[in-house]
Amino acid sequence: MSESGSSGRVQPAQAGDPSRIGPYRIVGRLGAGGMGTVHAGVASDGTRVAVKVIQPSQAQEPEFRARFRREVDMSSRVTGPYLVPLLTADANATQPWLATEYVAGPTLHEHVLAQGRVTGPSLYAFAAATAQALAAVHAAGVVHRDVKPQNVILTPSGPRVLDFGIAHGDDDTRVTRPGATTGTPGWIGPEQYRTGAAGSESDVFAWGALVAYAATGKSPFGTGAPDVVAFRVMSGEPDLGGVPAPLREIVLRALAKEPGDRPSAADAAEECFELLAAQLIQAMRADTLFTRAEDMITAVWDMPHVDDPAWPRPARRGRRPWAGVLVVAAAVIGGLAGGVVALMPGKPESGRYPTSNASSVPASSVPVASVPASSAVVSSPAGIPQPSGASTRASTSVRREQATSGRPASAESWADARSARGEGEHDVARAVLRDQGVLVRELGDAIDLVPSTVRFHASRGEVYLSYRLASDEAGTLYAETEVAGLMCRTLRESVLRLHPELPYRAFVMVREATGHDPLVTWDDDFLTDAGCTSADDDLSPAGAGLGWEPDEQGLGQAMIPSTDRDEIGVADRATRRIIERTNGMRTTLGTDRALGNAELKVGFDPSRSAMYVWSDYRTWNQRQAAAWAGMAAGEACRALVRQRDGAGGAWPYSRYAVAERDGSGYLMIRWGTAGTLADCPA
């Protein structure tokens, strides 16, 4: 794969290029190399992918095809936050291909040529993240064999190691011709030049050279003819001038001539995280306890958000309800370096708690089934009662957009924000991180908090809090309101009372997730919301304590088409009513078009006597989803009561549940038991 293969700008397709490869629509090229061509592909849900197709001449060689199958097998075994994951592949196609996640950003090689070397805390983050990536590769029994600047992408969230095109299992070299040396001159260990053999120690040698290159902008063994570079690697000393002293010692050991004298990738990662911890303490001017190693990377990593307008723009995603355990900055005053060991992969993490009653159903666990007339669309009309505080939030949003030239907060504005500068902003950042850490103890088993980042956008008057979801297995809707309410109160105290000279008036919360663009989930004006009520007034999951809870099995049953005439009739009437009310709420819900049966559906689970309403429309934020779910729950409840009363009590369904599609599955938002019409939600 060429160095632009997974991250480069989209080039026009050429004559003869396919329009589709597997499930992906091809929109252009990302690059080409000796193995084949890398196409820019788009999945049906808008996901961007890099599709590598092997050259026909290569594919005809049994040895090469065997090697490709091994590449696919090994790539599927390797996962980690700083790797580029394999999505799918077809090793048996006439021209074998594989698809990986597309990650935006320059390669390290491109960055050094255009911007110069990596400096400051970002350099320590680079060293730690790339070492952790190789540790994950080696833990899966794989040797990368081609670690070099062209195979590391500098994304806005951290470096990513890619291209396992010549990777091998650490116990097998059968697909390499005898006597051949696999790798790039200057980026392979002395033992590879001597014998052609390469193990995990060879990757560590290349990692040491990689870190030196990032720190200095040049190879530690120089450039020139391959044999000249080989002689320097085998006999010369690396040039580490310009590598910061704290990193120089670990880099020098990684570049040892004898493989047995080098640290493992895991040990190198652990040492680099300790060095990064020291950098964090110095930069933040406070002892901060991070409970996830990746969040130390996020705290200091400084790379701009990049995009390529040649990519087809996916449907706009609004702010999402939180499916999973909320992850935000858990900053508790204490020592950082002493806690680094517990952050490493494979080491147990403390502070895990079970989740609350809202549940997220993995999409993969739900059977795929088309629902005929019982497929319903759901929405609420403009006249429907909204959660208390809705009018206040609407007027606040108008004021906020006026203050930012009509542009709402977005992933782009978050990317443009910066870390704290000056005493006042540092005080605000520490206050936010401290208070969110305290929230861990206050919420007990309701939420699991881990580190996040506080950033500032002075021209927009916004303070940003970025976070991650720790799990996709379950969700706590009220967790967002708790964190948002605390964020509001902290900023009113730290900005309005202690530092009124600062220009900030609003806070924005941004969800980060591996493989997805950052997503704004909350924004509010803490200046005008004196009681911080806009967060506290949002709906939390309804249905707890009713003796039953919806689950993935029930939703899966509801997705199976019904043949019962009464079920189809009830679902059809409920669907039409929900669609009508949903489209009447387009302003409230922020939908850009009318919704129908393709987005919102109704079905029945006979085993639990439950009717499910679910939405496949994926751009609502938490408040919009809560408003829609309240309306849909009311319509579902009334549909059940009317059918039961009309059938003289013989109708078997008495329960209802409302779910929304999330990135990882379906989030159960509202559920209950149908009693009387007066008891149904409004």
JODAJO-V414280 format. One record per run of one state. SS is the DSSP state (~ for helix, > for strand, _ for the rest). FROM is the first residue (numbers start at 1). TO is the last residue. Records with the same first field share a line. If there is no record, write none. Layout:
SS = FROM-TO + FROM-TO
This chain:
_ = 1-10 + 12-19 + 22-23 + 33-35 + 43-47 + 55-55 + 60-61 + 78-82 + 84-85 + 91-96 + 102-105 + 116-119 + 140-141 + 144-148 + 156-157 + 162-167 + 170-189 + 196-199 + 217-225 + 236-244 + 255-258 + 262-264 + 285-287 + 289-292 + 301-325 + 328-332 + 334-336 + 340-340 + 344-358 + 366-389 + 404-410 + 417-417 + 419-421 + 447-452 + 458-461 + 470-473 + 475-476 + 498-505 + 514-515 + 526-532 + 537-541 + 543-551 + 559-564 + 585-585 + 590-599 + 609-609 + 616-621 + 647-654 + 663-664 + 674-676 + 680-682
> = 11-11 + 20-21 + 24-32 + 36-42 + 48-54 + 83-83 + 86-90 + 97-101 + 106-107 + 142-143 + 152-155 + 158-161 + 168-169 + 288-288 + 326-327 + 333-333 + 359-362 + 418-418 + 453-457 + 462-469 + 474-474 + 506-513 + 516-525 + 542-542 + 600-605 + 610-615 + 655-662 + 665-673
~ = 56-59 + 62-77 + 108-115 + 120-139 + 149-151 + 190-195 + 200-216 + 226-235 + 245-254 + 259-261 + 265-284 + 293-300 + 337-339 + 341-343 + 363-365 + 390-403 + 411-416 + 422-446 + 477-497 + 533-536 + 552-558 + 565-584 + 586-589 + 606-608 + 622-646 + 677-679
